[in-house]
Amino acid sequence: MCIGGSCIIDPYGHYVVEPLWHQAGIIYANIDMQKVPMSRMEFDGIGHYSHDDILKLMKSKGSL
């Protein structure tokens, strides 16, 4: 039912370790934690954008 696909992705959404498909295994990687604060400048999904008083997404009258 599940064919795997475990992987490690950096804060920018790039693969550090490619997905492991159709096999059992353990994946390891060294990660640079200094990238985390810089990546939040691109998108901070649990910070600035989560404040409904700052950003509110609404459906327009003409949309489905």
KEKOLBA-792828 format. One record per residue (C-alpha): residue in one letter; x, y, z. Coordinates in pm, whole numbers, plus 50000, padded with zeros to 5 digits. Layout:
<atoms>
AXYZ...
</atoms>
This chain:
<atoms>
M500005000050000C502785024650086I505915023749868G508045045850091G509345079449984S511075089350306C513465118050247I515105147850417I514285182850293D516045215250388P514145246350506Y514025259350147G512255227950022H515255211849850Y516215175549896V519135168950129V518525131550082E516445119649785P513345098249855L513925061649933W511375041749727H510505004649733Q513094995049994A513664995450367G516415017250504I517515044650738I518485078350599Y520825102850767A522005137850685N523875166850836I521745197850834D522765234250864M520535249551132Q521755284251029K519525281250721V516345280350930P516145317351030M517065328650676S514415305950520R511735322750731M512375354750538E510875337450232F507825322650406D506945321050772G503825299650776I503425299951155G504515335651212H503475366951026Y501075349950784S499125332251059H497835365051204D494315369751070D494465406651164I497335411250915L496365387550633K492905374350558L492205352550255M488635355350133K486675340449846S485585366749595K481965368449478G482895356849128S484795325849235L483365290649259
</atoms>
